[in-house]
C-alpha cells in the first residue's frame, strides 16, 4: 500500500471512493467536488493498493474570523470492504507527520473514541457551528484560550 498526495489523474478514483464510503449519502463527495471547483486550499492524500484508491483524507483551512487558525480534517474515508483493517489509522498517522500538518492546530468532528488514539481531545473552545455543545468537536495542538466560532470554507454550509 502506498500513500501519496492526491493528483488530478487519480481524483476520479478518490471521488468514487467517497461515494462508496459514505453511501447512501452523497454529501461528502459533493463537498469535496465543490471545494475543488472553488479551488480552496486543500491538503489531500490517498492510499493506493493495486491501482485502487482504498482511503482518502483531506484537510481544509479553519478560520478565526478571516484569519486562518488551523485546519479541519474532513473527510476521512476508507473503502467499505477494507474498513477495520487500520488503513484509515495508517493514513491519518502519516498525515500528522507531514510538514504542512504537523505543527498546525487541527479540528475534527468525529468519533472521540477513534480520534483520541491520535492525540485529539474534546474541544470546548472554539465553538463549532455544526455541533451543539461541541459534543463531537475534537482538536490537537489547540490553545482554546478564548471564545469564538471556528469558521469553515463556505462549501461546508451547503452540507446541512
N, C-alpha and C positions, 0 to 999 in steps of 0.2 A: 504494500500500500504506500502510495506517495502522497505527500501533502504539497500543494502548490497554490500560488496566487491564482485567482480566477482571471481568465483571459477571455477575450471576445469569442475565440474559437470553441471554448467549452461552455460558454454561457447557456446555450440551449439545453445542454445536458443538466446543468445546475437548475435551470428553470423547471425542467421536467421532474427533477428530484423534489423540489419544493411542492409541486402539485401532489406527488405521491405521498410525501411525508406528512402533509397536513390535510389530506383528503378526509372528508369531502370539502373542507374549506379551501377556497382559492385566495383568501386574503393575503397570506404571506407571500405567495408568488406574485400577486398583483402589486403588493407593496414594493418588493424588490424591483419589479419592472418599472414602476413609477419613479423610484429613486434613480434608476439608470437613465430613464428618459429625461429627467431633470438635471442629470449629471451632478448629483450630490456626491460629496466626498464619502467614499466607502472604502473599507478595508475588508477584502473578501478572500477566503481560501476555500479550497475543496480537497477532499480525499479522493484519490483515484485508484481503483483496483481493476486491472484487466480492462482498461479503456472505459470503465463505468464510473461515474461520479457517485460515490457512496455516502458522502457527507458534505455539508456546506455550512459556512459560518460567515456572518457579516457584522461589522461594527460601523456605526454612523455617529456623527457628532452629537454631543449633548451640550445644551446651552444654559447659561445663566443670563437671562435676557438675551442680548445679542452676542455675548462673549462665549466662546467655546470653553466648557469647563470639564470636558472629559468625553467619553464615548459610551454609546449604547450598544450592547450586544444583542442583536436580533436580526434575523432569526438564526437558530442553530438547528439543523435538520440532518437526520440520518435515514437512509433508505429503509423503509419499513421492515423488510426481511432481514436486515442487518442490525437492527436496534438491539440493545442489551449486550453487545459484544465489546463495548469500550471504545468504539470508533469515535463517537462524539466527544468523549472524555479526552482521547488522544489528540483530537483536533484542537480542542479548547486549550489543553496544556501547551501545545505547540504555539498557538496564538499568543498566549500570555507571556511567552519568551521573546516575541518579535519586537524589534526596536520601536516600531510605531505604536505598540500597545503597552509594553512592559512598565512604563512609568506613569501611565495615564490613569485617572480615576475612571473606573468602569461601572456602569449601571446595567442591571438586567432585571426584567420582570419574568420571574420563573419560579420553579420548584426549589424552595430553600434547601431541601434535603440534598438535591443534586448539586447545586452551586456551592454549598458550604464546603464541599470536598476540595474546592479550588481556592479557598480563602475569601469567598464572598460572604458578607454578613448582612443581616437585616439593616435596612437604611431608614432611619427616622427622618433625616433631612438630607437632601432637599425633598420636597413633596413631589409626588408623581401624579400627573393629571389623569392617568388611566387606572389608578389603583387606590381606591378609597382607603385611607388609613395606612398606606404603604405596606399592606399585608404581604405582598409578594415582590416588593422592590428590594433588591439586594445590590450591594456595591463592594468595591475593593479599592483601596487607596483613597477613600473619601474622608475628607475632614469633617463634613457635616456640621459646620460651626454656626451657620445662620440659616434662617428660613427663606426659601424661595421655591418656586415651582420649576422643576427641571424641564427644559424645553427639548422638543424633538423636531426633526425635519417636518415640514408641513404635510408630507405624504402620509405620515403616521396617523394623522387625524382622520383621514379618509377610511381608516380600518373600522371605525366604530359604526 
